[in-house]
């Protein structure tokens, strides 16, 4: 396996000049992506509708083609799911990635073209490995197996010639042979559709492997590791996988979990952490510098053209969008993408801040629909993550999961935010935890602070500590177990808060 490690590491190093090229020439790269997309889609139904053959500039495109939500594109996607082709994109669509959507129960099905697989998802996976090697040239990660926690695939009832599933499952199904050789578990296990059975089988298989890296969501990774330790009887996962080097994470903010992973899960300074930004709609970012946690290089040559909506424009019917050269550092923007699968000027629902230019690096700041703004406080996920991380640090707490929503004002009392928090290690002082959480939110969010002034609008947060496995039980009751499903961190309604509190009562019993 040493020869294989050396060979793959050498091949990955050869990819670095391409990455450096788009880092140095960002707008030229994005303009090339734009024209490739327009030319490829000219003869599609969408391209004919908006006269792509007469588009002469990015400004033309922005003035002519509307901003799209999933609801706007769904009639076209449904026809594609029924087997019609050349609707939004020119090549045949045989896969659709299923996105659970965390603000409602309705699933979304995102078209995945051959170009998306080859030039976006696979490119992202290879660039991820390239940047691992660039940050740690002496790595031996390819001498072992990469453990990936994926989803499942199933037949499309509307058209038997296509498949539906989590984007991780779609990617795994189509991986080249060389990539299959360095990952675990085998596809028949990785694509099992009963999540609890899959975790059991994955734990049995991977506990016998030389696992050197994990690619997965932090929450579900913890579930798998607990199962591996249960099977092996070991106290620490590094006793099972002594050659482990990298945890590659995405989908949820890692900041609240960082201390737990560094001090308890992988208690070794030799373990490195790398964040990726990979979604059903595409592969967008990779952390290029281990010294910059929570920051990712925006990948500009994956067949995606980016636009950004300033947050003050987000609710406008025709919001102003900015191209890459127009953005400012440290401001919140909603991402709009046009892709090589036919998502045209599509709002993916995420918000980002730029932390640097040349190269363009981003950090995920939240969701356009995941926030609490019941009182004009505009609390976003980035605020919540910072506050709960600081509260944990101040009290020695180790977080498992959390969510928050509003308690609405009525004629008898002010409103407040109600938090539900599950710990693997509870705070040494719950009152201090609650106080630090509230004070941090006031410090970093002026709108929240204004509403908290003398409790005139908002009282201090109500924080409920729930027993172990409350969130797991709730997710299971909703049929949302699996790496693609995430606990909604913030909601502008009380739906999730009330459901989880009911589950917590059952768990206590």
C-alpha positions in Angstrom: 0.0 0.0 0.0 3.0 2.3 0.4 3.5 2.3 -3.4 -0.2 3.2 -3.9 0.1 6.0 -1.4 3.2 7.4 -3.2 1.5 7.1 -6.6 -1.7 8.8 -5.6 0.1 11.6 -3.7 2.3 12.3 -6.7 -0.7 12.4 -9.0 -2.5 14.8 -6.7 0.5 17.2 -6.5 0.3 17.5 -10.3 -3.2 19.0 -10.0 -2.0 21.9 -7.8 -1.0 24.3 -10.7 -4.6 24.2 -12.0 -6.0 25.3 -8.6 -3.4 28.0 -8.4 -4.4 29.2 -11.8 -8.0 30.0 -10.9 -6.9 31.4 -7.6 -4.8 34.0 -9.6 -7.3 34.5 -12.4 -10.7 34.3 -10.7 -12.9 36.5 -13.0 -11.4 35.1 -16.2 -12.2 31.6 -14.9 -15.7 32.5 -14.0 -16.3 34.2 -17.4 -15.1 31.0 -19.1 -17.6 29.0 -17.0 -20.4 31.4 -17.9 -19.9 31.2 -21.6 -19.5 27.4 -21.5 -22.8 27.1 -19.8 -24.6 29.5 -22.1 -23.2 27.8 -25.3 -24.0 24.3 -23.9 -27.7 25.2 -23.2 -28.6 27.2 -26.3 -30.7 24.4 -27.8 -32.4 23.3 -24.6 -36.0 24.3 -23.9 -34.8 26.8 -21.3 -32.1 28.2 -23.5 -34.6 28.8 -26.3 -37.1 30.4 -24.0 -34.6 33.0 -22.8 -32.9 33.3 -26.2 -29.5 32.2 -25.0 -28.2 32.5 -28.6 -28.5 36.3 -28.4 -26.9 36.8 -24.9 -23.9 38.9 -25.4 -22.8 39.6 -21.8 -23.3 38.6 -18.2 -25.5 41.7 -17.8 -27.7 40.5 -20.6 -28.1 37.2 -18.7 -28.9 38.9 -15.4 -31.5 41.1 -17.0 -33.2 38.4 -19.0 -33.2 35.3 -16.8 -35.1 35.4 -13.5 -33.7 34.3 -10.1 -35.1 30.8 -9.5 -36.2 28.9 -6.5 -36.8 25.2 -6.5 -40.5 25.9 -6.8 -39.8 27.9 -10.0 -37.8 25.1 -11.5 -39.8 22.1 -10.3 -42.2 21.9 -13.3 -39.1 21.5 -15.5 -37.4 19.0 -13.1 -40.6 16.9 -12.9 -40.6 16.5 -16.7 -37.0 15.5 -16.6 -37.8 13.0 -13.9 -40.4 11.6 -16.2 -37.8 11.0 -18.9 -37.9 14.2 -21.0 -34.5 15.5 -22.0 -32.9 18.7 -23.2 -35.2 20.7 -20.9 -32.8 22.5 -18.6 -29.5 20.9 -19.8 -28.3 19.4 -23.1 -27.0 16.0 -21.9 -29.2 13.1 -20.6 -30.0 13.3 -16.9 -30.0 9.8 -15.3 -29.6 10.7 -11.7 -31.4 13.0 -9.3 -30.0 13.9 -5.9 -32.6 14.0 -3.1 -32.3 16.9 -0.7 -34.5 16.6 2.4 -34.7 20.3 2.8 -34.6 21.3 6.5 -37.2 24.0 6.5 -40.1 21.7 5.4 -40.8 18.0 5.0 -41.0 18.1 1.2 -38.1 16.5 -0.6 -36.3 18.2 -3.5 -34.8 16.4 -6.4 -31.9 18.0 -8.0 -30.7 16.9 -11.5 -27.2 15.5 -11.7 -25.7 15.4 -15.2 -22.6 13.6 -16.4 -20.9 17.0 -16.5 -21.8 17.6 -12.9 -20.4 14.3 -11.8 -17.2 14.6 -13.8 -16.4 18.3 -13.7 -17.8 19.2 -10.3 -18.3 16.4 -7.7 -15.4 14.2 -8.9 -13.2 17.2 -9.5 -14.0 18.4 -6.0 -13.1 15.0 -4.5 -9.7 15.0 -6.3 -9.0 18.6 -5.4 -9.8 17.8 -1.8 -7.1 15.1 -1.9 -4.8 17.5 -3.7 -5.1 20.1 -0.9 -4.7 17.4 1.8 -1.3 16.5 0.2 -0.4 20.2 -0.2 -1.0 20.8 3.5 0.7 17.6 4.6 3.2 16.4 2.0 4.4 13.4 4.1 0.8 12.0 4.4 0.3 8.2 4.2 -3.5 8.6 4.1 -3.7 6.7 0.8 -2.0 3.6 2.4 -5.3 3.0 4.2 -9.0 3.3 3.5 -11.2 6.4 3.4 -14.4 5.8 5.3 -17.4 7.7 3.8 -20.8 7.8 5.3 -23.2 8.0 2.5 -26.9 7.7 1.7 -28.9 5.4 -0.5 -30.2 5.0 -4.0 -33.6 3.9 -5.2 -35.6 3.6 -8.4 -37.4 6.6 -9.9 -41.1 5.6 -10.0 -41.7 8.1 -12.7 -39.0 6.7 -15.0 -37.2 3.4 -14.4 -34.2 4.5 -16.5 -33.1 7.0 -13.8 -32.2 6.7 -10.1 -32.9 8.9 -7.1 -30.8 9.3 -3.9 -28.6 11.3 -1.7 -25.9 13.1 -3.6 -23.3 11.0 -1.7 -24.9 7.8 -3.0 -25.1 9.2 -6.5 -21.4 10.0 -6.4 -20.4 6.7 -4.8 -22.3 4.8 -7.4 -20.4 6.4 -10.2 -16.9 6.5 -8.7 -14.0 5.2 -10.9 -12.4 1.9 -9.9 -9.3 3.5 -8.5 -11.4 5.5 -6.1 -13.4 2.5 -5.0 -10.2 0.7 -4.1 -9.2 3.3 -1.5 -12.6 3.7 0.2 -14.7 1.6 2.7 -17.2 0.1 3.2 -18.1 -1.6 -0.1 -21.0 -0.2 -2.1 -23.4 -2.9 -1.1 -23.0 -1.7 2.5 -22.6 2.0 1.8 -25.8 2.2 -0.2 -28.0 0.2 2.2 -31.3 2.0 2.7 -32.2 1.1 6.4 -30.0 3.5 8.3 -29.7 1.7 11.6 -28.9 -1.6 9.9 -26.3 0.3 7.7 -24.6 1.8 10.8 -24.3 -1.6 12.4 -22.9 -3.2 9.2 -20.6 -0.3 8.6 -19.2 -0.5 12.1 -18.6 -4.3 11.8 -16.8 -3.9 8.4 -14.8 -0.7 9.1 -13.6 -1.9 12.6 -11.6 -4.5 10.7 -10.1 -2.0 8.2 -7.1 0.3 8.3 -9.1 3.5 8.2 -7.0 6.6 7.7 -9.7 9.2 7.0 -13.4 9.8 7.3 -15.6 11.9 5.1 -18.9 12.7 6.8 -21.2 14.9 8.8 -20.0 15.3 12.4 -23.2 14.1 14.0 -23.5 10.9 12.1 -19.8 10.3 12.4 -20.2 10.3 16.1 -23.0 7.7 15.9 -20.8 5.4 13.8 -17.8 5.8 16.1 -19.9 5.0 19.1 -21.0 1.8 17.4 -17.5 0.8 16.4 -16.3 1.2 20.0 -19.3 -0.8 21.3 -18.4 -3.6 18.9 -14.6 -3.6 19.6 -14.7 -2.9 23.3 -12.1 -0.2 22.8 -12.1 3.0 24.8 -10.7 5.2 22.0 -11.2 5.1 18.3 -7.5 5.6 17.7 -7.0 2.2 19.3 -9.1 0.8 16.5 -7.6 3.0 13.7 -4.1 3.8 14.9 -3.1 5.2 11.4 -6.0 7.7 11.2 -5.0 11.1 9.8 -7.9 13.2 8.5 -11.5 14.0 9.4 -13.1 15.7 6.4 -16.4 17.3 7.4 -19.2 19.3 5.9 -23.0 19.9 5.9 -23.1 21.4 9.4 -20.9 23.9 11.2 -18.0 22.2 12.8 -17.1 24.9 15.3 -19.4 23.5 18.1 -17.9 20.0 17.6 -14.2 21.0 17.2 -13.2 20.7 20.8 -15.0 17.3 21.2 -13.3 15.8 18.2 -9.9 17.2 19.1 -9.9 16.2 22.7 -12.2 13.2 23.0 -12.9 11.6 19.6 -9.4 11.9 18.1 -7.2 12.9 21.1 -4.1 13.4 19.1 -2.4 16.5 17.7 -1.5 14.5 14.6 -5.1 14.5 13.4 -6.0 17.1 10.8 -9.4 18.5 10.0 -10.6 19.7 6.6 -13.9 21.3 5.7 -15.7 20.9 2.4 -18.7 22.6 1.0 -20.5 19.9 -1.0 -24.3 20.0 -1.6 -26.9 18.3 -3.7 -26.5 21.2 -6.2 -22.8 21.0 -6.5 -19.3 21.0 -4.9 -18.5 24.6 -4.0 -15.6 24.8 -1.6 -12.6 23.2 0.0 -10.5 24.3 2.9 -7.1 25.0 1.3 -5.2 26.0 4.5 -5.3 24.0 7.7 -4.4 27.2 9.6 -7.7 28.8 8.4 -10.5 26.7 10.1 -14.1 27.5 8.9 -12.7 29.2 5.7 -12.9 27.5 2.3 -11.5 28.3 -1.1 -14.4 28.9 -3.5 -13.8 26.5 -6.4 -14.3 28.5 -9.6 -13.7 26.0 -12.4 -16.3 23.3 -11.7 -18.9 24.3 -14.3 -20.7 26.7 -12.0 -21.2 30.4 -12.4 -21.7 32.3 -9.2 -23.7 35.4 -8.3 -24.4 36.8 -4.8 -27.4 38.6 -3.4 -26.7 41.2 -0.7 -28.9 40.4 2.3 -30.7 43.8 2.1 -31.9 42.7 -1.3 -32.9 39.1 -0.4 -36.7 39.8 0.0 -37.0 41.9 -3.2 -38.9 40.4 -6.1 -36.0 41.1 -8.5 -33.0 41.4 -6.2 -29.7 42.9 -7.4 -27.0 40.3 -7.8 -23.3 40.8 -7.7 -20.6 38.9 -9.6 -17.4 37.8 -7.9 -15.5 41.0 -8.6 -18.2 43.1 -7.0 -18.4 41.4 -3.5 -17.1 42.9 -0.4 -15.3 41.2 2.5 -17.2 40.2 5.7 -20.7 40.9 4.3 -23.5 38.4 4.2 -24.6 37.2 0.7 -27.1 34.6 -0.5 -25.5 32.4 -3.1 -27.0 32.1 -6.6 -25.7 29.5 -9.0 -26.0 28.5 -12.6 -24.7 25.0 -13.2 -23.8 22.3 -15.7 -26.9 20.4 -14.7 -29.3 23.2 -15.7 -30.0 25.0 -12.4 -30.3 28.6 -13.8 -29.8 31.5 -11.4 -30.8 29.2 -8.6 -30.9 30.3 -5.0 -29.5 27.4 -3.0 -30.6 28.9 0.4 -27.1 29.3 1.9 -25.5 32.5 2.9 -21.7 33.2 3.0 -19.2 35.8 3.9 -16.0 36.4 1.9 -12.9 36.3 4.2 -10.3 37.0 1.5 -9.9 37.9 -2.2 -7.2 36.6 -4.5 -7.8 33.9 -3.6 -11.6 34.1 -2.9 -12.3 32.3 0.4 -15.7 32.0 2.0 -17.2 30.9 5.2 -20.8 29.6 5.5 -22.7 32.1 7.7 -26.2 30.5 7.6 -29.3 29.8 5.6 -31.7 32.3 4.0 -34.5 30.3 5.5 -32.9 29.1 8.7 -33.0 32.1 11.1 -35.1 33.5 13.8 -36.6 36.9 13.0 -39.9 36.8 15.0 -39.0 40.1 16.7 -36.7 41.8 14.2 -33.6 40.3 15.7 -32.4 38.6 12.5 -30.5 35.8 14.3 -28.6 33.7 11.8 -26.9 30.4 12.3 -23.4 32.0 12.4 -24.5 33.9 15.5 -25.9 30.8 17.1 -22.8 28.7 16.5 -20.5 31.4 17.9 -22.6 31.8 21.0 -23.1 28.2 21.8 -19.4 27.5 21.2 -18.4 30.2 23.6 -20.9 29.0 26.2 -19.4 25.5 26.0 -15.9 26.8 26.3 -16.8 28.8 29.4 -18.4 25.8 31.2 -16.5 22.7 30.0 -19.6 21.5 28.2 -19.5 19.2 25.1 -22.3 19.6 22.7 -24.2 16.8 20.9 -27.0 18.8 19.2 -29.2 21.8 19.5 -32.1 23.7 17.9 -33.8 27.0 18.7 -37.0 28.8 17.9 -39.1 31.7 19.2 -41.5 32.0 22.1 -43.9 34.5 20.8 -45.0 37.6 22.6 -48.5 37.8 24.1 -50.5 40.2 26.1 -49.0 38.9 29.4 -45.3 38.6 28.6 -42.4 39.5 26.3 -41.1 37.0 23.8 -37.9 35.1 24.0 -35.9 32.4 22.2 -36.3 28.8 23.4 -33.3 26.5 23.0 -33.1 22.8 23.2 -29.6 21.5 23.9 -28.3 18.0 24.2 -24.8 17.5 25.8 -22.4 14.6 25.9 -20.9 16.4 28.8 -23.1 18.9 30.6 -21.9 22.4 31.7 -20.2 22.6 35.1 -22.6 25.5 35.7 -25.8 25.8 33.7 -26.5 29.4 34.8 -23.1 30.5 33.5 -23.8 28.6 30.2 -27.1 30.4 29.8 -25.6 33.7 30.6 -22.7 33.4 28.2 -24.9 32.3 25.4 -27.2 35.3 25.8 -24.3 37.8 26.3 -22.5 36.5 23.3 -25.6 36.9 21.1 -26.0 40.5 22.4 -22.3 41.2 21.6 -22.3 39.9 18.1 -25.9 40.8 16.9 -26.9 44.4 17.4 -30.5 43.8 16.4 -30.8 41.0 19.1 -29.1 43.3 21.6 -31.6 46.1 20.9 -34.5 43.7 21.4 -33.0 42.5 24.7 -32.5 46.0 26.1 -34.1 45.9 29.6 -36.2 42.9 28.5 -38.5 45.3 26.6 -39.1 42.9 23.7 -37.1 39.8 24.4 -36.5 38.2 27.7 -33.4 36.1 28.3 -33.4 32.8 26.4 -35.2 29.7 27.8 -32.8 26.8 27.6 -34.0 23.2 27.9 -31.4 20.5 28.5 -32.7 17.2 27.1 -31.4 13.6 27.7 -29.0 11.7 25.6 -30.4 10.4 22.2 -33.3 12.9 22.2 -32.3 14.3 18.8 -31.5 10.9 17.4 -34.9 9.6 18.5 -36.6 12.7 17.0 -34.8 12.3 13.7 -35.7 8.6 13.6 -39.4 9.3 14.2 -39.3 11.7 11.2 -37.6 9.1 9.0 -34.6 11.4 8.7 -31.7 9.2 9.8 -28.7 9.4 7.5 -25.8 11.6 6.5 -27.9 13.8 4.3 -30.3 14.8 7.0 -29.4 17.5 9.5 -31.0 18.9 12.6 -32.5 22.3 11.8 -30.5 24.7 13.9 -32.9 27.7 13.8 -36.5 28.0 12.9 -38.8 31.0 12.8 -41.6 28.8 14.0 -42.1 26.6 17.0 -42.8 23.4 15.1 -39.4 21.7 15.7 -39.1 22.9 19.3 -42.4 21.5 20.3 -41.9 18.2 18.6 -38.5 17.7 20.2 -39.8 18.6 23.7 -42.4 15.9 23.4 -39.8 13.4 22.3 -37.6 14.4 25.3 -40.4 13.6 27.7 -40.7 10.1 26.2 -36.9 9.6 26.4 -36.9 10.7 30.1 -39.5 8.0 30.8 
